[in-house]
Amino acid sequence: MTPMRTPLIAAATLAVSLTAATSSQAADVDKAIEYRQDALGVMAWQIGPLSDMAQGKIEFDAEAFTRRAENLAAVAPLPWEGFVEGSLQGDGHGVETDALSAIADDREDFESRQQALIEESATLAELAQGDDVTAMRRQVAAVANTCKGCHDNYKAE
């Protein structure tokens, strides 16, 4: 191989690997957004009926309440790993997302809100094991307020 061709081959190889890495990174961001949206959807599927029972919009069903509270507590830790770098609004990924760039601006607050939701959901699951419906209703409100606080600061309307 001639000395002139070796640098050209190396440069071409580097260009191909950088393009593949960029494409892979974009796909990873797309997957992360889809993952977190799906996980948040599962959480909404659980909290909706819990909230309806707590507000008396539907009949309180202790078995269904317990199952949904446990499901919510189980999935509450999941969506957060999908908030990867480059996956927020304005990051140029081309995927529709309501996740505001304010998340990156105050990551510490965003993470503390995640933890609060995880803890409030775990408390709800614990209370659902008992028979104090009033306490369960209050805890559903606490979970919902935790969700709302995060949405108010970090989710587009």
C-alpha positions in Angstrom: 0.0 0.0 0.0 1.4 3.4 -0.9 2.0 5.9 1.8 -0.6 8.3 0.3 -3.4 5.7 0.5 -3.0 4.8 4.1 -4.1 8.2 5.5 -7.0 8.3 3.0 -8.2 4.9 4.1 -7.8 5.9 7.8 -9.8 9.1 7.1 -12.5 7.3 5.3 -12.8 4.7 8.1 -13.0 7.5 10.7 -15.7 9.3 8.7 -17.8 6.1 8.4 -17.4 5.4 12.1 -18.4 8.9 13.1 -21.4 8.8 10.8 -22.5 5.4 12.2 -22.0 6.7 15.8 -24.0 9.8 15.1 -26.8 7.8 13.5 -26.7 5.3 16.4 -26.8 8.2 18.9 -29.9 9.7 17.1 -31.6 6.3 17.2 -30.8 6.0 20.9 -32.3 9.4 21.6 -35.4 8.4 19.6 -35.7 5.2 21.6 -35.2 7.0 24.9 -38.0 9.4 24.1 -40.3 6.6 23.1 -39.4 4.5 26.2 -40.0 7.4 28.6 -43.3 8.3 26.9 -44.4 4.7 27.1 -43.4 4.4 30.8 -45.2 7.6 31.6 -48.3 6.3 29.8 -48.3 3.2 31.9 -48.1 5.4 35.0 -51.1 7.5 33.7 -53.0 4.3 33.1 -52.6 3.4 36.8 -53.2 6.8 38.3 -56.3 7.6 36.3 -58.6 5.1 38.0 -56.9 5.6 41.4 -57.7 9.3 41.1 -61.3 8.6 40.0 -61.8 6.3 43.0 -60.2 8.8 45.4 -62.5 11.5 44.1 -65.6 9.3 44.1 -66.0 9.5 40.3 -66.1 5.7 40.2 -66.9 3.3 43.0 -64.0 2.5 45.3 -62.8 -1.1 44.7 -60.2 -2.1 47.3 -58.8 -4.9 45.2 -58.4 -2.8 42.0 -57.1 0.1 44.1 -54.4 -2.0 45.7 -53.4 -3.6 42.3 -53.1 -0.2 40.6 -51.3 1.4 43.5 -48.7 -1.5 43.5 -48.4 -1.2 39.7 -47.8 2.5 40.0 -45.1 2.0 42.7 -43.4 -0.6 40.5 -43.2 1.6 37.4 -42.6 4.9 39.1 -38.8 4.5 38.9 -38.8 3.6 35.2 -39.3 6.6 32.9 -36.4 8.7 34.2 -33.6 6.9 32.5 -35.2 7.9 29.2 -34.4 11.6 29.8 -31.0 11.3 28.2 -28.9 14.1 26.9 -30.2 15.4 23.6 -33.8 14.2 24.1 -35.5 17.4 25.2 -37.4 20.0 23.2 -35.1 22.0 21.0 -32.4 19.4 20.9 -32.8 18.9 17.2 -33.8 15.2 17.3 -37.0 15.6 15.4 -39.2 13.6 17.8 -42.3 15.2 19.3 -41.7 15.6 23.0 -43.2 17.8 25.7 -40.0 17.5 27.8 -38.8 21.1 28.2 -35.1 22.1 28.1 -35.6 23.4 31.6 -34.9 19.8 32.7 -31.2 20.2 31.6 -31.1 23.6 33.3 -32.0 22.3 36.7 -31.3 18.6 36.6 -31.0 18.4 40.4 -34.5 19.7 41.0 -35.8 17.4 38.2 -34.2 14.4 39.9 -35.5 15.3 43.4 -39.0 15.5 41.9 -38.5 12.0 40.4 -37.5 10.7 43.8 -40.5 12.3 45.5 -42.8 10.6 43.0 -41.2 7.3 43.6 -41.5 7.7 47.4 -45.1 9.0 47.3 -46.1 6.1 45.0 -44.5 3.6 47.4 -46.4 5.1 50.3 -49.6 4.8 48.3 -48.9 1.1 47.7 -48.2 0.6 51.4 -51.4 2.4 52.4 -53.4 0.4 49.9 -52.6 -2.7 52.0 -54.6 -1.3 54.8 -58.2 -0.2 55.3 -57.9 3.5 55.8 -59.6 4.7 52.7 -59.3 8.4 53.8 -55.6 8.0 54.0 -55.5 6.3 50.6 -57.4 9.2 49.1 -55.1 11.8 50.6 -52.1 9.9 49.3 -53.5 9.7 45.8 -53.7 13.5 46.0 -50.1 13.7 47.2 -49.0 11.5 44.2 -51.0 13.7 41.8 -49.6 16.9 43.3 -46.1 15.5 42.8 -46.8 14.7 39.2 -48.4 18.2 38.7 -45.4 20.0 40.2 -43.0 18.3 37.8 -45.4 18.9 34.8 -45.7 22.6 35.8 -42.0 23.1 35.6 -40.8 20.6 33.0 -43.6 19.7 30.6 -44.9 21.8 27.7 -48.6 22.3 27.7 
